[in-house]
Amino acid sequence: MDDQVLSSDAIAFNGDKYLQVEIAKLIKKHNIRSVIETGTHAGCSTAAFTEMAHAVFSVELNIDLFDAAQERLRGKTNKLLSLGNSPDVLYDILSAIEGPHLFYLDASGKDYWPLLDELIVIYRFSHCRDCVIVMPGFYVPGSDFGYYTYKEQRLDFDYIKQKIYNINPNFQYYYNTQAEGGKRGCIFIHP
C-alpha cells in the first residue's frame, strides 16, 4: 500500500479542531447543501464532512488512498467518492448538482498541482458564484503556520487572486488565526 496512507489513528483536518469548527460555522451560515473536497487522502476529513453537510463529494487521484478512503467511509450514505484527476471529476460533479457548495481544495501532487485548474472549473458554473472556498496549507502572512509550495511557488493569495475574483469579484476572505495538529495556514473565501 502507498506510504501516503494514514495510520488508523489519523484524524480529520490534519488534527486541527479550529479548522473543523470554522468550516462547520461556514456551512451553517451559508446554508451549504454540499461539500466538494479535492484530495480525499484516506478519508478522515471526508468522514467529518459527512456529519456537517447533506451531501459530500470527494475526489482522489491515488488508487491506494482512494481504497483506504472507501474502507474508512463504508456505511456513510451521504458521500460519493470519485477516483480521478480533480479538475475533470469536479466538472462532472458540478454539471450534475446545484449549490450552494463549500469547496475544500486540498489536492496536490509531486508533478501537478491542480488548484488553478480546479478554480477555472468552478468559474465555469454560475451556481458557484456564491460558494465558499476553503484552502488548507495556505500561506498566512505574519504567522508561522505551514503552507504548501509547488515548484518554488508558495500557496498564497497572489497565486490565486485572479482566479478567485473571476469566480466572484465580490468575494471576501480571511485567514485562520489559530491552528493545532499539523498547524497549517488556511484561507476562507466567501460571498
ABEGO torsion letter per residue (X at the ends): XBAABBBAABBBGGGBAAAAAAAAAAAAAAGBABBBBBGAEAGAAAAAAAAABABBBBBBABAAAAAAAAAAABGBAABBBBBEBAAAAAAAAAAABBOBBBBBBABBBAABBAAAAAAAAAAABAAAAABBBBBBGBBBBGBABBBBBBGGBBBBAAAAAAAAAAABAABBBBBBABBBEAGBBBBBBBX
